[in-house]
Amino acid sequence: MSESTDLVTLDEAGTPTAGAIDELAPAGDQTPVGAIEHTHPGPRQYVLIAIVLVILTAVEVATSYLEGHVNSNLLIVALVIMAAVKFFLVAAWYMHMKQDSSVFRRLFITGIVLASTVYGILFFFFSSTVLKS
């Protein structure tokens, strides 16, 4: 006994029947909007990004130990740049922002730019207590 709904035919368990799947398939070579598939990175690429992240983290830790040998303002700038690169790598590959819809990417980037602007303003506001001459 199967029941028919407006869109698909369901069997007794409530799962679509084989004919129902054919009913939902687009006719011809037409691809529905939003059904475009993006290629995701493979395991090799994930491992390579992880290795780059580990190396950057090691460089960050080593840089933080150079406090007495190098200008502290230069250390702050170097650490911020390395953190930004690591953030970009994680967001682009592990959060799949490279493959995501451009609307979501724009919203994400807008939020990051806004947060960075606020952080920058506060950093310069309190720079007399953070930066050393």
TORPA-4810 file (N, C-alpha, C, O; in nm, 3 decimals):
<nodes>
NODE_1_0.084_-0.117_0.000_0.000_0.000_0.000_0.089_0.123_0.000_0.167_0.143_0.093_M
NODE_2_0.078_0.205_-0.101_0.157_0.326_-0.107_0.065_0.446_-0.118_-0.040_0.442_-0.183_S
NODE_3_0.109_0.554_-0.052_0.029_0.675_-0.057_0.100_0.777_-0.143_0.222_0.779_-0.151_E
NODE_4_0.023_0.861_-0.208_0.081_0.960_-0.297_0.064_1.098_-0.236_-0.044_1.133_-0.190_S
NODE_5_0.170_1.175_-0.235_0.163_1.314_-0.190_0.174_1.403_-0.312_0.177_1.353_-0.425_T
NODE_6_0.179_1.534_-0.290_0.187_1.626_-0.403_0.318_1.612_-0.480_0.321_1.636_-0.601_D
NODE_7_0.425_1.574_-0.412_0.555_1.572_-0.478_0.607_1.433_-0.507_0.659_1.408_-0.616_L
NODE_8_0.595_1.340_-0.412_0.656_1.209_-0.429_0.560_1.099_-0.388_0.459_1.123_-0.321_V
NODE_9_0.594_0.977_-0.430_0.519_0.859_-0.388_0.597_0.792_-0.278_0.716_0.764_-0.294_T
NODE_10_0.531_0.765_-0.164_0.597_0.706_-0.048_0.548_0.564_-0.028_0.432_0.533_-0.057_L
NODE_11_0.636_0.477_0.022_0.594_0.341_0.055_0.545_0.337_0.199_0.528_0.442_0.262_D
NODE_12_0.522_0.216_0.254_0.467_0.203_0.389_0.559_0.263_0.495_0.510_0.314_0.596_E
NODE_13_0.689_0.259_0.475_0.784_0.311_0.573_0.800_0.462_0.562_0.865_0.523_0.647_A
NODE_14_0.743_0.523_0.461_0.754_0.667_0.444_0.873_0.711_0.362_0.906_0.829_0.358_G
NODE_15_0.941_0.615_0.295_1.055_0.652_0.211_1.009_0.664_0.067_0.916_0.595_0.026_T
NODE_16_1.073_0.750_-0.011_1.032_0.766_-0.151_1.058_0.638_-0.230_1.158_0.570_-0.208_P
NODE_17_0.969_0.607_-0.321_0.987_0.491_-0.407_1.078_0.528_-0.524_1.108_0.646_-0.544_T
NODE_18_1.122_0.427_-0.600_1.215_0.451_-0.711_1.152_0.545_-0.814_1.222_0.629_-0.871_A
NODE_19_1.024_0.532_-0.839_0.957_0.619_-0.936_0.952_0.763_-0.889_0.951_0.855_-0.970_G
NODE_20_0.947_0.784_-0.757_0.940_0.918_-0.702_1.070_0.994_-0.726_1.069_1.115_-0.748_A
NODE_21_1.180_0.922_-0.719_1.308_0.987_-0.742_1.318_1.033_-0.888_1.372_1.139_-0.915_I
NODE_22_1.265_0.953_-0.980_1.266_0.992_-1.121_1.177_1.113_-1.145_1.206_1.195_-1.232_D
NODE_23_1.068_1.125_-1.067_0.978_1.239_-1.082_1.048_1.369_-1.045_1.018_1.473_-1.103_E
NODE_24_1.141_1.365_-0.948_1.208_1.485_-0.901_1.328_1.521_-0.985_1.378_1.634_-0.976_L
NODE_25_1.377_1.429_-1.068_1.495_1.457_-1.149_1.462_1.558_-1.257_1.355_1.549_-1.317_A
NODE_26_1.551_1.653_-1.286_1.524_1.752_-1.390_1.524_1.688_-1.528_1.595_1.590_-1.552_P
NODE_27_1.445_1.744_-1.616_1.436_1.691_-1.752_1.554_1.740_-1.834_1.594_1.856_-1.823_A
NODE_28_1.610_1.653_-1.918_1.718_1.691_-2.008_1.846_1.724_-1.934_1.878_1.664_-1.832_G
NODE_29_1.920_1.821_-1.989_2.048_1.860_-1.932_2.035_1.979_-1.838_2.136_2.040_-1.802_D
NODE_30_1.915_2.012_-1.797_1.896_2.128_-1.710_1.939_2.094_-1.568_1.907_1.987_-1.516_Q
NODE_31_2.013_2.187_-1.508_2.055_2.171_-1.370_1.983_2.275_-1.287_1.989_2.394_-1.319_T
NODE_32_1.914_2.233_-1.180_1.843_2.331_-1.099_1.940_2.429_-1.034_2.054_2.395_-1.004_P
NODE_33_1.892_2.551_-1.012_1.974_2.654_-0.947_2.007_2.608_-0.806_1.919_2.559_-0.735_V
NODE_34_2.132_2.622_-0.765_2.174_2.581_-0.632_2.221_2.437_-0.626_2.270_2.393_-0.522_G
NODE_35_2.208_2.363_-0.736_2.250_2.223_-0.736_2.387_2.205_-0.799_2.430_2.092_-0.823_A
NODE_36_2.456_2.315_-0.825_2.589_2.307_-0.885_2.686_2.256_-0.778_2.697_2.315_-0.670_I
NODE_37_2.754_2.148_-0.809_2.846_2.090_-0.711_2.983_2.151_-0.724_3.031_2.176_-0.835_E
NODE_38_3.047_2.175_-0.610_3.182_2.227_-0.606_3.276_2.114_-0.565_3.240_2.028_-0.485_H
NODE_39_3.394_2.117_-0.621_3.490_2.015_-0.583_3.554_2.052_-0.450_3.606_2.163_-0.434_T
NODE_40_3.551_1.961_-0.358_3.613_1.983_-0.228_3.755_1.928_-0.230_3.785_1.836_-0.306_H
NODE_41_3.841_1.985_-0.147_3.978_1.935_-0.143_3.982_1.788_-0.101_3.897_1.742_-0.025_P
NODE_42_4.080_1.719_-0.150_4.098_1.579_-0.114_4.179_1.566_0.014_4.227_1.666_0.067_G
NODE_43_4.194_1.445_0.064_4.269_1.422_0.188_4.413_1.473_0.180_4.466_1.523_0.279_P
NODE_44_4.475_1.460_0.065_4.614_1.507_0.050_4.624_1.657_0.074_4.716_1.704_0.142_R
NODE_45_4.530_1.732_0.019_4.532_1.877_0.036_4.506_1.916_0.182_4.567_2.010_0.232_Q
NODE_46_4.416_1.844_0.250_4.392_1.871_0.392_4.519_1.847_0.474_4.550_1.925_0.565_Y
NODE_47_4.591_1.741_0.443_4.714_1.711_0.517_4.820_1.818_0.490_4.890_1.860_0.581_V
NODE_48_4.832_1.862_0.364_4.929_1.967_0.331_4.897_2.097_0.405_4.988_2.163_0.455_L
NODE_49_4.771_2.134_0.411_4.731_2.255_0.484_4.761_2.236_0.632_4.807_2.330_0.698_I
NODE_50_4.737_2.118_0.686_4.768_2.092_0.827_4.917_2.106_0.854_4.957_2.161_0.957_A
NODE_51_5.000_2.058_0.763_5.145_2.070_0.780_5.187_2.218_0.778_5.269_2.260_0.859_I
NODE_52_5.130_2.295_0.686_5.159_2.438_0.680_5.116_2.506_0.810_5.188_2.593_0.861_V
NODE_53_5.001_2.469_0.863_4.953_2.528_0.989_5.045_2.492_1.106_5.072_2.577_1.192_L
NODE_54_5.093_2.370_1.109_5.186_2.328_1.216_5.317_2.407_1.206_5.370_2.452_1.308_V
NODE_55_5.367_2.424_1.084_5.492_2.499_1.066_5.473_2.644_1.106_5.559_2.701_1.174_I
NODE_56_5.361_2.705_1.066_5.334_2.844_1.105_5.321_2.858_1.256_5.367_2.957_1.313_L
NODE_57_5.258_2.762_1.320_5.246_2.765_1.466_5.383_2.756_1.532_5.410_2.827_1.630_T
NODE_58_5.469_2.670_1.480_5.605_2.658_1.535_5.683_2.789_1.518_5.756_2.830_1.608_A
NODE_59_5.666_2.853_1.403_5.733_2.982_1.379_5.677_3.088_1.474_5.752_3.171_1.524_V
NODE_60_5.547_3.086_1.498_5.487_3.181_1.592_5.543_3.162_1.733_5.577_3.260_1.800_E
NODE_61_5.551_3.040_1.777_5.604_3.012_1.911_5.750_3.056_1.920_5.791_3.117_2.018_V
NODE_62_5.828_3.024_1.818_5.970_3.065_1.817_5.981_3.218_1.816_6.068_3.274_1.882_A
NODE_63_5.894_3.284_1.742_5.894_3.430_1.736_5.862_3.491_1.871_5.919_3.594_1.908_T
NODE_64_5.773_3.430_1.944_5.735_3.486_2.074_5.850_3.479_2.174_5.852_3.556_2.270_S
NODE_65_5.946_3.389_2.153_6.061_3.380_2.243_6.172_3.480_2.207_6.272_3.488_2.278_Y
NODE_66_6.156_3.556_2.100_6.255_3.654_2.059_6.233_3.790_2.124_6.289_3.890_2.078_L
NODE_67_6.155_3.795_2.228_6.111_3.922_2.286_6.225_4.017_2.321_6.214_4.136_2.292_E
NODE_68_6.331_3.972_2.381_6.439_4.061_2.421_6.536_4.094_2.309_6.614_4.189_2.322_G
NODE_69_6.533_4.020_2.198_6.632_4.035_2.092_6.585_4.124_1.977_6.668_4.177_1.903_H
NODE_70_6.458_4.141_1.961_6.401_4.215_1.847_6.304_4.320_1.900_6.250_4.305_2.009_V
NODE_71_6.284_4.425_1.822_6.188_4.529_1.857_6.050_4.467_1.880_6.002_4.390_1.796_N
NODE_72_5.986_4.498_1.993_5.858_4.435_2.026_5.748_4.475_1.929_5.656_4.396_1.907_S
NODE_73_5.755_4.593_1.870_5.655_4.633_1.771_5.663_4.544_1.648_5.560_4.507_1.590_N
NODE_74_5.783_4.509_1.608_5.802_4.420_1.495_5.748_4.280_1.526_5.689_4.214_1.440_L
NODE_75_5.769_4.236_1.649_5.716_4.105_1.691_5.563_4.103_1.684_5.503_4.007_1.637_L
NODE_76_5.501_4.212_1.731_5.354_4.219_1.729_5.303_4.211_1.586_5.209_4.137_1.557_I
NODE_77_5.364_4.287_1.497_5.321_4.287_1.357_5.341_4.148_1.295_5.253_4.099_1.225_V
NODE_78_5.456_4.087_1.320_5.483_3.954_1.263_5.383_3.850_1.315_5.333_3.768_1.238_A
NODE_79_5.353_3.854_1.445_5.258_3.758_1.502_5.116_3.780_1.448_5.044_3.684_1.424_L
NODE_80_5.077_3.905_1.428_4.944_3.934_1.374_4.935_3.884_1.229_4.833_3.828_1.189_V
NODE_81_5.040_3.906_1.151_5.038_3.859_1.012_5.031_3.706_1.005_4.955_3.651_0.926_I
NODE_82_5.110_3.639_1.088_5.105_3.491_1.089_4.968_3.440_1.135_4.918_3.342_1.081_M
NODE_83_4.908_3.506_1.233_4.775_3.466_1.279_4.671_3.487_1.168_4.581_3.405_1.151_A
NODE_84_4.684_3.596_1.093_4.590_3.622_0.984_4.604_3.517_0.873_4.503_3.473_0.817_A
NODE_85_4.726_3.477_0.842_4.748_3.374_0.740_4.687_3.242_0.786_4.620_3.173_0.709_V
NODE_86_4.711_3.206_0.912_4.653_3.082_0.965_4.501_3.087_0.964_4.435_2.988_0.930_K
NODE_87_4.445_3.201_1.000_4.299_3.216_0.998_4.245_3.199_0.857_4.144_3.131_0.837_F
NODE_88_4.311_3.260_0.759_4.267_3.246_0.621_4.270_3.100_0.576_4.175_3.053_0.513_F
NODE_89_4.377_3.029_0.608_4.388_2.889_0.568_4.278_2.803_0.630_4.218_2.719_0.562_L
NODE_90_4.252_2.824_0.758_4.148_2.745_0.825_4.011_2.779_0.768_3.931_2.689_0.740_V
NODE_91_3.983_2.907_0.752_3.850_2.948_0.701_3.830_2.903_0.556_3.721_2.858_0.520_A
NODE_92_3.933_2.915_0.475_3.917_2.881_0.333_3.903_2.732_0.309_3.818_2.690_0.230_A
NODE_93_3.984_2.650_0.376_3.982_2.507_0.347_3.898_2.427_0.446_3.811_2.350_0.405_W
NODE_94_3.922_2.442_0.575_3.851_2.358_0.672_3.707_2.403_0.694_3.621_2.321_0.727_Y
NODE_95_3.679_2.531_0.676_3.541_2.579_0.687_3.474_2.585_0.549_3.359_2.626_0.538_M
NODE_96_3.546_2.543_0.445_3.495_2.533_0.307_3.446_2.666_0.252_3.353_2.667_0.171_H
NODE_97_3.506_2.777_0.291_3.465_2.907_0.238_3.500_2.921_0.090_3.434_2.995_0.018_M
NODE_98_3.603_2.852_0.045_3.640_2.859_-0.097_3.531_2.798_-0.184_3.509_2.844_-0.297_K
NODE_99_3.461_2.696_-0.134_3.361_2.628_-0.213_3.219_2.676_-0.182_3.124_2.634_-0.248_Q
NODE_100_3.205_2.763_-0.085_3.072_2.805_-0.040_3.013_2.909_-0.135_3.083_2.962_-0.222_D
NODE_101_2.888_2.937_-0.117_2.819_3.037_-0.197_2.882_3.174_-0.175_2.929_3.205_-0.065_S
NODE_102_2.882_3.256_-0.278_2.944_3.388_-0.268_2.871_3.477_-0.168_2.934_3.566_-0.109_S
NODE_103_2.742_3.456_-0.146_2.667_3.535_-0.047_2.721_3.509_0.093_2.745_3.602_0.169_V
NODE_104_2.740_3.382_0.126_2.793_3.348_0.259_2.937_3.398_0.275_2.976_3.444_0.382_F
NODE_105_3.014_3.387_0.168_3.153_3.434_0.173_3.157_3.584_0.198_3.238_3.631_0.277_R
NODE_106_3.071_3.659_0.130_3.067_3.805_0.150_3.025_3.840_0.292_3.084_3.929_0.353_R
NODE_107_2.925_3.772_0.344_2.882_3.798_0.482_2.995_3.769_0.581_3.017_3.846_0.674_L
NODE_108_3.064_3.660_0.560_3.174_3.622_0.648_3.287_3.725_0.642_3.338_3.768_0.745_F
NODE_109_3.325_3.763_0.520_3.433_3.861_0.503_3.393_3.996_0.559_3.476_4.065_0.619_I
NODE_110_3.267_4.036_0.541_3.220_4.163_0.598_3.233_4.162_0.749_3.278_4.261_0.808_T
NODE_111_3.195_4.054_0.813_3.208_4.043_0.959_3.353_4.048_1.004_3.385_4.111_1.105_G
NODE_112_3.441_3.981_0.930_3.583_3.981_0.966_3.643_4.120_0.949_3.719_4.166_1.034_I
NODE_113_3.608_4.188_0.840_3.660_4.323_0.818_3.610_4.418_0.927_3.686_4.500_0.978_V
NODE_114_3.483_4.406_0.962_3.427_4.491_1.068_3.496_4.464_1.202_3.532_4.558_1.273_L
NODE_115_3.512_4.338_1.237_3.578_4.303_1.364_3.724_4.350_1.364_3.773_4.400_1.465_A
NODE_116_3.793_4.335_1.251_3.932_4.379_1.242_3.942_4.531_1.254_4.036_4.582_1.315_S
NODE_117_3.847_4.602_1.197_3.845_4.748_1.208_3.828_4.791_1.353_3.900_4.879_1.401_T
NODE_118_3.732_4.731_1.422_3.710_4.764_1.563_3.834_4.729_1.646_3.875_4.807_1.732_V
NODE_119_3.892_4.614_1.620_4.014_4.572_1.692_4.127_4.670_1.665_4.199_4.708_1.757_Y
NODE_120_4.143_4.710_1.539_4.248_4.806_1.503_4.230_4.941_1.570_4.326_5.000_1.619_G
NODE_121_4.106_4.990_1.574_4.078_5.118_1.641_4.113_5.109_1.788_4.176_5.199_1.843_I
NODE_122_4.072_5.001_1.853_4.103_4.986_1.996_4.252_4.967_2.018_4.307_5.016_2.117_L
NODE_123_4.318_4.897_1.927_4.463_4.879_1.939_4.535_5.013_1.933_4.624_5.039_2.014_F
NODE_124_4.497_5.097_1.838_4.562_5.228_1.828_4.521_5.321_1.943_4.598_5.407_1.983_F
NODE_125_4.400_5.303_1.995_4.354_5.383_2.109_4.440_5.353_2.232_4.474_5.444_2.308_F
NODE_126_4.474_5.226_2.251_4.555_5.186_2.366_4.701_5.159_2.329_4.773_5.091_2.403_F
NODE_127_4.745_5.210_2.216_4.881_5.181_2.170_4.989_5.234_2.263_5.101_5.181_2.264_S
NODE_128_4.959_5.336_2.340_5.060_5.388_2.430_5.094_5.288_2.540_5.205_5.291_2.594_S
NODE_129_5.001_5.200_2.574_5.028_5.101_2.676_5.078_4.968_2.619_5.134_4.886_2.691_T
NODE_130_5.058_4.948_2.487_5.096_4.822_2.425_5.230_4.833_2.353_5.320_4.752_2.374_V
NODE_131_5.243_4.935_2.269_5.365_4.952_2.189_5.473_5.021_2.271_5.445_5.108_2.353_L
NODE_132_5.596_4.982_2.246_5.710_5.043_2.315_5.794_5.119_2.213_5.810_5.077_2.099_K
NODE_133_5.847_5.232_2.256_5.929_5.313_2.165_6.069_5.261_2.157_6.152_5.318_2.085_S
</nodes>
